[in-house]
Amino acid sequence: MAEYHFPRCQIVPESNYEVSIQIDGRERLRWHTGTQYTRPFFYPLIGPSGSSLTRMGHPGAANHDHHKSVWFAHNKVLGIDFWSENTDARIRQQMWYAYQDGDDECLLASNLHWLDGHDPRPLLEQEMIASISPYENDELLFELQSTFTPTAQSLEFQKTNFGFLAVRVAKNISSYFGGGQLTNSEGAQGEEHIFGKPARWMDYSGPVPFDGEEEMFEGITYFDHPANTNYPNHWHVRQDGWMGSSVCMNGPIEITKQQPLKLRFLLHVHRGKIEASRAEKVARLFADRKPLSVQRSEQPHRQYEILRK
């Protein structure tokens, strides 16, 4: 019998429609798709210190319980609210395509249906591919690629600040509830100087729990990809711990079956406060990465596989 090699990066399916994403045997991320939720989400997103850098919900507003760590949504899809939890609209994982382990990265791909809550047929399908890879100093690179395809001939994502990839950071990292700081690629800091402005990347960094005598900082840098529609996108950010690249902030986007919307984002989970030179290095790495694709597998016992090409 051949000796088995344990990959550094592994995706481990668990009960309750959850998937544990592990690096070197330690969970760093979890994917939730249970139907008790309005939409799937990732939580927790664990930094090098072992503390989650994201949270579930707003620290001071019960009407923001739809803020579930890291998630996809949009406020106005043909006038339908897929953002809040006040409507019948739902996003459901229809199936997962592939879970792939590896030493350099692990990959997860799934098919998500966007349902208006009345018609059993989805308005659109989202092919989501996630890549999680170890980076230097026990940091993480968390890449998310999505393709949004309408089931009708065309569909409009209307003008709104809310959509597509949302990130709610931990209370301690927010600038209002904690000791954190918002910084963008243009060198601006704070909500009043960043909200609604275009930027290639956005960072939220702040103090995390620690055992030593010196204060420890960690953060998340959120990168827009140069191939994305409206790049560099304008940003919806809040001092209470929220950031999102607002692809439709300045106008609607119409998609068709022949021309779906493709978006790529990267979250760099890092040690320390933001360093612009390091962020620019990661931005170049992300820009040079080949896109991900799902295809039928020719390997035995595997239906689909995920490739970079």
N, C-alpha and C positions, 0 to 999 in steps of 0.2 A: 504494500500500500504506500502510495506516495505521501511524503510529509506535507502537511497542510501549512500554508503560510497565512498568518493572520494579518490582514491589511490594517494600516494605521487608521484609515477613515472607514467607518462602517455605519450602515443604516439598519436599525433593528426595529422591526414592526412589533408593537405591543398591543395590549387589549385596549378597549374603549376607542378604537379608531385613532390611535396615536402612534407616532413613529419617533423613536429616539435616534438622534444623529450624534455619533460618538467619534472622538479623536483620541487615539491611544487608550481606549477603554473607558474614557471619561465623557459623559454627556455634555455637549456644548449647545445643543439646540433640540427642540421638539416640535413636530408638526401635528396639529390637531384637526381632524376632519369630521368629528361627531355631529350628528344632525340636531343635537341639542343647542348648537350654536347657529347663528345666522349666516356665518361664512367660515371657511378654514382660516387658520392663523398659525404663526410660529411663536412659541413661548416655552421656556425662557430662552434668551440669547445670552449665554454665559461668557463673561470675560476671563482673562488670565487669572484674576484673583479668586475665581470661583463664584463670584456674585453675578446675578442677572443684571444686565445693562438695560433691560426693557421691563415694562410692567403691564399688568392688566388693569385698564381703566384709568381715569383721571384722578389725581390725588384729592381733589376738592369739589368734584361735580359728578353727581350720580347720573346725570343725563349723558355722560360720556362713557358708559359701560361698553359701547361698541368699539372703543379704543382697545384693541386686543393685541398689544405688543408689536408685532410685524404682520401686516395683512394687506390684501388687495381689495379695493372697492372703488366705487364711483358714485357721485351724488346725483347725476342726471343722465340716465341712459334712456333716450326717448321719453324724457320727463319722469322716469321711474327712479326712485331713491334707493340705491344699493349701498348707501353709506351708513345711515342710521339704523336703528332697530325699531323704527316706528311704522314700518310698512310690512307687507307680506313678501316683499322681494327677498330672495335667498340666493346664495352661491353654494353649490353642492359639488363635492368631488364625485364625479361619475365613475371614475376608475383610476387606478395608478398604472402607469405604463411600465416603469422599471425602477428598481432600486439597485444601484451599482456601488460596490465597495472598491477601494483602491488605496494605494500608499500616498498618492499626490492629492487626490480629491475623492469625495463620494458624491453621487448624483441621485437625484430623485426627480421623476417626471410624472405628472398627473394631468388628467382631463377634468376641468371644472365647468359646470353648467351654471349660467346666470339665468335664474327663473323669476318671472314677475310675480309669482305666487298665485296665479289664476290659470294660466295656460300650462299644461304639463310639458309642453315643448319649450326648450330654452330660447331666450333671445339671442344668446351668443355662447360660444364655447371659448374657453381659455386653456391653451396648452401652457402649463407652467413647468419650467425646469429649474431646479435648484442645485447649485454646486457649492459644497462646503470644503474648504481646504485649509490646512495648517499654514500659518505664516510665521515669520521670525518672532522670537520672544514669546512663544505660546499664544500668539495672536491668531485671528481667523480672517479669512476672506469668504464672504457669503454672497454668492452671485445669484441673481434672480432674473430669469429670462421668460417673457410671456408673449404669446401670440393670441390676439383677440380676433375671432372670426365670427361674423354674423350668420345666423341660420337663414334669414331672409337675404335678398340680394344686397341690401345695404342697411346701415344702421348709423345713427349719429350719437356720439358722446357730446353732450352739450357743454357750453361754457360753465365752468365751476372751478373753485379753488380746491375741491376735494376729489382727488384721484390722481394716480392709481395706487402707488405703493406708499403705505403709511407706516410711520414708526413712532411709537410712544415710548420714550425713554424712562428709566427708573426715576423715582422721586428724587433721590440724592443727586442725580445728574442734571436735573432741570435747574434753570437759573432762578426760578421763583421759589420753589419748594426745597431746593437743595443748594449746592454750591457750584453748580455747573455753568458753562459758558457756550453760547452759540457762536460759531465762526464759519464764514464761507470762504470760497476760493479766491475772492477778490480782496480779502483781508478785513472785511467788515465784521463787526461783532454786535450781538444783541438784536432782539426782535425788531426794534424800531429802525435799525439800519439795514436789515436783511429782508424783512417781509415784502413779498411781491417783486423782489429783485432777481434778475437772472444770475446764475452761478453754475460752475461746472461741478462743484461738490459742496456739501454742507456737513458740518461737524458739531456734535454735542458731546462735550467732555466734562467730567466732574469727579468728585471724590467718591471712593468706594470703601466698604468696610475693610479694615486691615488690623493686623496684630502687632505691627511694629510701631516704632515711635514716630516715624515720619509719615506725613499724609500721603496717601496713594491716590493717583488719578487714573481713570480709564475712560474710553469713549468709543463712539461709533461715528465713522465718516461715511457718508452716504453719497455715492458717485452716480451722476448722470452719464450715460454712454454717448459718445459723439454721433452714433448712428440713430439716436432717438429723435422722434418728431419734435420739432421746436427747440432742439438743443442750441445753447444751454437753456434749460427750462427755468421758469420763475418758481419761487419757493414759497410755500405756506409754512410758516414757522411760528412757534409760540414760546414765550419764556416759561410757561408751565410744563414744558417737556415734550413738545410735539414738533415733528418735521416731516414734510412731504414735498416731493417734486410735483408741481401742479402743471401737468402737461396741457390741460385745457383752461388754464387761468385766463388767457387772453382771447379765447375763441373756441368754437366747436371743432370736432374732428369727425369726418365722415369716413366710414370704412365699408368695404365691400368684400364679397367672397373672394374675388380675384386679388384684392389689395387689403389684406387684414392689417391690423395695427400690431407692430412688433416693438417691444420695449425691453431694454436691458438696464439693470441697476446692480450696484455692488455695495455691500456694507462691509467696511473694514473695522473689525473689532480690535482696538489697539490699547496698548499700555500708554500711560502718561497723558499729558495735555497734547493738544493738536500741534503738530509741527508741519508747516506748509511744505517743506522740502520732502518729507516722507509722504505726505498726501499726494504730491505731484508725481512721485515715483510710482505709487499705486495707481494713480490715474493713467499713467502711460502703460503700465502693465495691463490694466483693464482694457484700454483702447486697442492693444495689440492682441488680446485674446481672441481666438476664433469663436464664433457663435456655436451654440449647442443645437443639436437636432435629435429628434426621436425617429427611429426607423424600425421596420420589421427586422427581426434578428434571424440570421442564418445559423446561429448556434443552437445545438440541441437543448431542450428544456428551458428555453428563454423565448418569450414572444416578441419583446421589443428590446432595443438597446439604445443608449444615448451616446452620441459621438460629437466631437468637436471637429468641425470642418467648414 
